[in-house]
Structures are given as C-alpha cells and as structure tokens.
Amino acid sequence: MGKFVLNDSQAKIISTLLDNDKPLKVGDIQASTQLSKRSVYNNLKVVNEYFQEIGLSDFSIGKQKKLLLSPEEKEFLKDKLKSNQTDLVLCPEQRVNLIACYLMFPEKRISIESIEKMCRVSRNTIISDIKQTKKELENYQLAIVYSPKMGYRIEGKLINKREVFLFFIERLLKFTNIHLLTFLKFNDVNENFNKLKIISDELDNSYNEESLLALAALLSVIRRGNERYEFSIKELYFIQDTIELAKVDKYFTEFSIHDRFYLTVHLLGTRSAAEFEIDGEKNVELLKLAERIIEKFEVVTNNTLFDKDTLVNEIYLHLSLSLHYHKLSIQAVNPLLEEIKTNYASIYSATKIVCESLKDDFLVPIFESEIANITLHLGSHLREPSEKSFRKKVMIVCPSGQSTSNLLQVEVAKLAPQIEVIGTSAVSDIVDKEQEFDFIISTVELETPFPFIKVNPILTKEDKEKIATVLFLSQSRFQADDKQINGLFDIIGRYVEPREMPAITKEIIDFVNHSNPIIKVEHEYRYSLAELIGQQNIQIVPDSLDWRTGIMMAASPLKESKTIDQEYVDEMIRLVDVYGPYVLLGENVALAHAKPENGVNRLGISMLVCPKGIYFDEENEIKILFVVASPNEYEHLNYLNDILKFAKDSAAVDSIIQTKNVIECYELTKRIF
C-alpha cells in the first residue's frame, strides 16, 4: 500500500464521520467542517479512495445519499489511521497541533532543525507552520519565543499552557500513532494511561479513552520542568479528603504533591465545581460579559431572544464554571460538539462571530467546546414559545445538562405546537410527576411503565418522525357518536377494557421507538444564495466607496423591487453607527442587515462587488458587501451562515472580486453557492 497523505479538509471530513452516530448528508458535512459544497464533494472523492485502499470497500460515497460509519467501521478506521503510519506524515493543521505540543514543555533546547526533523518537512514549510502556530496560540494568550540559548519555546500562564496542550494533543492523537510522537516518552505515557484507566473504572468516571490518553500525555511532560500550579487554602481543604485524591495517592506515588493535586481536580470534574466560588470582582465581569454576548448575538443575527433575564443568568453560570475549570487547567469537553456544529450550524456560526468579537472580554480561552456550550444557551432562547393551545403534555428527561434540556424543549415545541412541554425531570423523579404528563421524551433508555419516546440530545430527522407519529396517533381526528375521537388510541379504547389501555398505548409507542414511524418529516426547501441573489441583484462598481454609500448602493436593487423599504436601509446604517463595523465577516466580506419589522416585505439578498474597496475606517476595508432581508428571523440565520462560510473561502472570495461583469459574476455564484 502506498503512502496516503490526507490534507486538512479530508482530515476534517473523516473527523466528522468518526464523531457522528447518525447518517450525514453532504450539507451536514459542509456545516460541520465549514467547507464550501464544491470543496466537500472534491475531498469526499479522495476520502472514498482512501477508504477503498484501506479496505472499507463497501463505503461507496458516490452511491450513498447519506454517509454513516458503523461502530465497527469507526474502530477499524481509527486503527488503520494509526497502524499504517510508519512515518509521521501530517497535514498543515496537524503540524500546527504537533508544534504547539512539542514547544509547550520542552525537555531540552529546541531549534528550527529539531522541529524540521520532528515534522519531516522542509525548512521553508516549518517557518510557515511556526507562523501559523503563533497565530493560533495568540487566541489563548500564549506566545512562541526564541533565544539562542533556550531555542524555541512557548511562554504564557501555566494554566493556559496545560489547558491548550490537552486540547491540541487530543486532536493530534485522533489521527496519529503515539509511538511516532518522539517528544513523548511512550513508556511513561502508557504507564500513566493504564493507571488512569484503573482509577476511572474504580470511580465509574465518564472519561473516554481518548481524553485519558491526552491526560496521560500531559502528565508525562509536566514533570519535566519546575512550574507548579499553586492551589488556594480553600481548594486544598476541599481536595484533601476526597476519594479521588486517595486513588491518585495510591497509584501515582512517584508524582509530586502539586501534580497529584492537579490530577485530582481533573478527576473531580463537575463535582468540584459546586464547591468553589468566583470572587466578587470576577462575578461582575462575567455578568457584564453574559449581557454583552446576548446583546451582540441579537445584533449579529437580528433575532430577538426571549426571557433574557433567565438567559443572562444561564450564560453567567456557565462562564463561572468555565472560569473555575480554567483556573484548575481542566480542559472541559462538550461531547455534543460535532452534533451541535452539524445540526445547529447557523446558530453555532453566529455564536462564534460573537465570541470572537468579544475575545478580549473573555476570562478564559475560547475553544470550540466553549462556543458550543454558549450556542446551546442562546439557541434555547431563540423563539418565544407559541400560544398554549396544546393537547398533549410532555415531560423531558435529559441528563446531558440544563442547556441541552432547554434546547430540546424549544425544538420539541417548534416541531409540534400541540405539545406542551411541562418541564424536565430526573429519571428518579418521574413517578412523583405521574399525573402531570401524557408521555415522556427521553434521551436515555428508561425502565418505566409510562409511555416514552427515546431521542438523541440533538433531535435527528428520525427522532422528529417518532414524535410526529405519536402525536398523530393521539390527535383529535373526527366526531363519532357525539364524541371526539382522539386518533388510534381512542379508537382502540372503545373496544378494550380500560385497564388494558395503558399497556396497549405503551406497546404501540415502543413499536414507534424501534424505528417504525409512520409519519415522515420532510425538510423544507430552502433557496440557495445564488437563487436569491440572481443576476438582477448583483452590482460591480469601479470606484472605492465609504460604508454608508456602500450600504445604500448594495440595498438599491432590493429597494427597487420593493423587497425592502427605505426604513430598512436607514436602520442598517444606524446599526453600524451604534455598534461599529460588526457587519464584517472576513478580510474582504461584510453583511448588512436589520430586523424584519424595520421594513422587510419579502426574502431577498443583494451583492455589491467593489474591487477598490468599501471603507469603514482606517483599519477595516471590504470588497464584497451583501444585504440580507428576511421576514423570518430563523431563516435569516441560515443565510448568515452560508455567507460566513463563503467569507472563509479566500479562493472563492478572490474569484468573485476578479470578475469583469455582472453576467460572469452571476455564473460564478451559481458554482460557488
């Protein structure tokens, strides 16, 4: 077998397939990876060739509408990705991960030749990789420094260094055989891993093996230096009597007391969070940050969030917990990260814009898992619940966390307005609430006599079909004998003993649970960006413009077609005046918009191309300006996400800027969008 080198895009696609447990469409992969549709198709062909070469011959991407790896195929693929590596051959993104880990806790002087030898690429490539690594580390308040005596190394707060090492090493180990990472001493890592596995099993901990291996790698390198994390008296008081510390003391006797304490707080996980408080000054900062996140999200998305006081408190509590973990150098992982990026791509993208624009106000590094957690909170407050004309009362059982439960409630209510979600419950409390609900929607299997529908924490199409089927069987359908008949259940009830109905109802719902829905939920058709823009809404101007003129000119086709009123144009300009150039999505792209109630008559998008630049101020210049007008706030989010993906594709952006006329530009948009 020849050496098969996967590039960044192909690695992202494989990672998405490995992290998802449901069938994915090309659009799902596009949303998760933030690649253009064309790039996804092109790279899927290479991924398919790779799969066929390693023996996954049944995985024919060209013939499947949906893509899914079975658990056995995932394990086979993971083994192949690592076992086939006799040489360390990495794509650019993986080399950035490697360089960051290599320089984080150096055992000896590291020269550029050392990095070149480690990564096995040319000197010029390494220089480029170091620049990219520097840029990446700036997001976490870390810096690569060099001196003739010390060589290359990373400087910054110890808590940041440990947290970032965990983040990068876990990403790296997903595709890389640990034996090839020569800066790690494999025997030490393996010994640490085996001990952690024993402790995890004894404590019935929820750590997966990938996280344990990353932690084992960190433990092997932090012992090299003299840096020590200092714990407060309060923290030490809480740690000293825990069973976790007793286990660490038993199995890690060779570690210093500081490192044993550090490992203990990792094993304590969320249990430790309840025991610590954030100081008063930080409380105020976090509260203000929560308010700014909400305000900025509403401006960026032009959506109105409901129950904002509750939302402020939810985000504040989450930020407090994140700060607590950060203080202890714990890398908190969101197990639903890939599902959130795929199923809530629009909300995730908008949240990412907001978080990155406020990064100087965050007291913690902004990892993807942090953005995903905030996405859950914001998404659960996107829509005001509809009027309570519900017929069926539902209890949600979701141990995954409060933010996931909230978002699940919103999704269920959005799916079927005849549902009244009366609240969430722990499994142990279901019996006490028996009289309150008609059936349960649960993300875990239940041993209960009550009818329940088993769903995923992030609703899939199949989950929605199960819920729709149960509602269909329960709904009021017609009149008979002066009585209202409630679908199948009431019809059956007319012919059996009342005492038999609960068991019959539960059996039918169990049948639906086992992938037997009779109602299909179809995705609504959504116009592509190219269809909405059309040739008539594209303009190319030869001269540079100030931003006010740019917005007015970009909006003029929509105004002429009466898609928007002048009020909408005025409001877009006012928002930039108040909030600054928040409309910038990338180096050369901006999107102007306002709320639907400010003069939107129907859905429309226009695009203004200005090769010589549209200037917002001395530092901010763009060359492509979109105007989006949508009467539907949620639909608006989808197009924001589409334009954001375009803004990140520098080749696509450059190709639009270089078009000579409107016809050429329109033909190109049809291929890109």
Protein Blocks (a to p, Z undefined) as FASTA:
>chain_A
ZZddddfklmmmmmmmmmpcbdcdfklmmmmnopafklmmmmmmmmmmmmmmnopamlcf
klpmbdcddfklmmmmmmmmmmmpmbdcddfklmmmmmmmmmmmccbdcdfklmmmmnop
afklmmmmmmmmmmmmmmnopacdddfklopadeddfklmmmmmmmmmmmmmmmpcfklm
mmbcfklmmmmmmmmmmmmmmnopabdfklmmmmmmmmmmmmmmmcdcdddfklmmmmmm
pmklmmmmmmmmmpcfklmmmmmmmmnmmmlmmmpccdfklmmmmmmmmmmmmmmmmmmn
opacehkllmmmmmmmmmmmmmmmmmnopacddfklmmmmmmmmmmmmmmmmmmmmmmmm
pcbdcdfklmmmmmmmmmmmmpccdddfbfbdcddddfkbjklmmmmmmmmmmmpmkbcc
fbdcdfklmmmmmmmpmbdcdfbdcddfbdcddddfbacfklmmmmmmmmmmmmcfbdce
hiacehjklmmmmmccfklmmmmmmmmmmmmmnopafbdcdddddddfklmnommlgccd
fbdcdfklmmmmmmmmmmmnomacfklmmmmmmmmmmnopmlbgbfkbccddddfknopa
bdcddddddfkopafblmlccfbdcddddfbfklmmmmmmmmmmmmmmmmlmmmmmmpmb
fklmmmmmmmmZZ
